[in-house]
Amino acid sequence: MQAEASPADGSIPQQALSRRMLRNETLLVLALSLGASGVSALISFIGSVTKPGGLKDQAATMNASAAPGRPWLDLAWQLFGIATALVPVALVAHFLLRERASLRTIGFDRTRPWFDLGRGAVVAAVIGSTGIAFYLAARGLGFNLTVVPEALPDVWWKYPVLILSAIQNAVVEEVIVVGYLLRRMGQLGWTPTGALVGSSVLRGSYHLYQGIGGFVGNLVMGLVFVHLYRRWGRVGPLVVAHSLLDIGAFVGYGLLAGKVGWLPTA
């Protein structure tokens, strides 16, 4: 029988973590990360639908310059934004350690790199092709803003920053919205179906700034990712897939915008 941790060692036995504590912890993590992004996206969406003109005539810019005309200061702001966005992931890691678990518990580690890379690449290939078609259709029907994945200056650090931004997005979203949130919802007594819907709706909510198409497309992606996580028991492949999807969107837009007729630009 495992002995309880003594107060002197600073650890907290898992049974001491009450439902109220877990609920408040989860709300705080979301308030510092993607929950706040969901509220921000909703306000942005309300602003877009109440603005004269159609949604497709408006633009949603994702990676914009933070200091136009001052490339070194801009780079500093870009790196600062990427680093600070990862703080909630560090907080999640801390909370997991407190209950004698870790990020490895949700499959975010380096124990199965080829599995993660292989499965992630396949998922990215399937979702990427259908995602582009869905975006173009949604925008054509007037349900989506014109998404501008990047608007950075043409300087040497542009593409490295876009790649780092893509990886940061993937780590934050998959660790928090899939691995951590599903674990917490299960501990709080949510049914598997309720947790599936809750995680997927949250993913859709913080993409609402892109329009209805952005919400629906990412909600469906959330349903798929939760299913895959439950099947594989790892967020690693999802982080790889999401990283590849965002790298393709950010870097692809930077290389192709204005050069191909099928890609909408602002």
N, C-alpha and C positions, 0 to 999 in steps of 0.2 A: 504494500500500500504506500502510495507516494505521500511523503510528508508535506504539510502545508508550509508555504514560505513564511519565514519569520518577518516581522515588521522591519527588522534591522537591515535586511538585504534589499529593501526598496521595491520588491516585486509584488504584484497583486495576483492572488489566485484567481483563476478564470471564474470560479463560482461566485466571487465577490463582485463581478461585473454585472450589475443589475440591468434589467431591461431599460430602465430609465436612463442609466448612464450610457448604455450603448446607443439609445435613441438620440440623446443630446449630442453625443460624440459624432454621430453620423450627420446630424443636422449642421453641426459646426464645420465639418469637413466640406459639406456641400455648399455652405454659405461662403466658404473661402475659395471655392473653385467653380464647379460646373453648375451648381444650383444658382449661384449668382449670375453666371453666364446665361442661364435660361431666362431669368427675370429681365436681364439686359436685352436679350434677343427679342423677348415679347414686347418690350417698350419700343425697340427699334422697328419691329414689324407693324405695330400700331401706327407709328409715325409714317411708315411707307404706304400703308393702305389708305391713310387719310390725306396723303399728299396728292395734289392734282397730277393726273397722268397715270399710265399703267405701271405695273410692277417691273415689267421687262425694260422699261425706259429708265429705270433707276439702277444704281450699281451698289453692290456690297463688296467692299475691298477688304481683303484679309491680311496681307502683309504689306503695310504701307510704310513709307519713310517716316521716321520719328524726328528727323532734323534735316529737312531739305537743304541741299547746298552745302552741308557740313558732314562729309562722309565719315570722318573718324568719330565724331560725336554720335552720328547716326548708328554706326557699328556698336558703340558702347551701349546705346539705348536698346538696340536689338538683342544683344547678348544678355543685358540686364533683364529684359522682359522674358526671355527664354528661361533663364535661371530661376527667377522668382515664380514663374508659373509652375515649376516643379516642386515648390515647397509643400503643397498639399500632399504630394506623393510621399515625401519624407515624413509628413505627419501621419499618414496611413501606415507607413512602415513602423513608426514609433508605437502606434496603437496596437498593431499586430504583435509586436514584441512584448507589449505589456500583458497580453493574454497568452504568452508563451507560444506564439506562432511567429511567422515572418512572411516576407514577400514570396518566399519559396512555397509557402502554403497555398498560394493562389497561382503558382506556376510562373512567377516572374523571376527567373534566375537563369544561370548558364549551364544547367545540367543536361539539357537536351537541345543543343544549338541547331543541329541539322534537322531535327523534327520541326522545330519552330520555324526555321527558315523555309523548309520545303512546303509545309502546310500553309504558312503565311503567304508564300508566293502564289500558290494555287488559288487561295481565297482572293487575293488582290486581283489576279487576272480575271476571275469570274465577275467579281463585283465591279471592277473598274470599267469593263466594257459595257455592262448594263447600266452603270451609274451615269456615264456620259450620255448615253441615249436617253435616259430618263430626264436628266437635267435639260437637255436640248428640247425635249418634248414639253416639259413643264414650262420652260421659258416661252416657247412658241405659243402655248395656250394662255399665256399671261398669268401663270400661277407663281412665277419665280422672278426675282431680280436677276440682273446680269451679274454673275459672280466674277469678280476680278481677284484671282488667287494671289497675285503679287503686283505691287507697284513700287518696287525698290529701284534706286538709281542704278545705272549700269556701271558698277564698280567691281573690283576684284573679289570682294567678299559676298556679293549678291547670292550666288548659288550655294556656297557653304552655309550661309545663314538660312536660306530657304530649306535646306536639308535638315539642319538642326531644328528649325521650327516644326517641320513635319514630324520628326522623331519625338519632339516634346509633346505635340498634340496627341500622338499615339499613346505615349506612356501615360499621360495624365488621364485620358479618356478610358483606356482599357483597364488600367489598374483601379481607378476609382469607380467607374460606372459599371464595370463587369465584375472583376475579382472582389474588390472590397465591398461594394454595395450589395451584391448578391449574398455574400457571407453574412453581412449585418442583417439584411432582411430575413434571411433564414433564421438567425438567432433571435430575431424579434417576432417570429411566429408567422411571417408572411407565407402564403402558399406558393408553390413553385410557379403557378400561373400568374399570381399577383406580382411576384418578383420579376418575372419575365416582362410583364406589361410595364411595371414601374420603371425598370432599367431602360427599356426601349423608349418610353415616352420622354424620360429625362434626356436621352440622347437626341431625340428629335427636337426637344424644346430649345436647346441652346444652339440649334441650327436654324431657328425660325427667322432670324434676321435675313436669311436668304430668300424667304418666301415660303408659301405652302409646300412647294415642291421640295425644298430643303428639309422641311419638317417631316414630310411623308417618307422621303427617300432614306433619311437617317433613322427614322423609326423602324423601317423594314430592315435596314442594316443591323440595328440593335437586336431585333428578333433573331436574325441569323447568327450574330456573334454570341448571344447568350446560349443558343442551342449548341454551337460549336464548343463553347467553354465547358458546358455541362458534359459534353461528349468526351473532350480531351482532358479536362481538369487543369488546363493551363491557359493563362492569358498571353504567354509568349508568342504563339502563332498569330494572335489577334494584334499584338503590338507590331509585329513584322508586317502583317497585311495592311494595317492602317498607315504605317510609315510609308510603305511603297505606294499606297493610294495617294497620300498627300504629296509625296515627292513627285509623283507623276503629274499631279495637278499643278503644283507650284512651279516646278522646273519646266514642265511642258508648256505651261502658259507663257513663261518668260521667253521660251525659245520660239513659240509658234504664233503668239499674239500679233495680229496685223499681217501675217504671212500666209495664212490659210483662210479661205472664205467661210468655213463651217464653224469657226470658233468665235463666239460673240465677244466683243470688247466694249468697254464703256465709251 
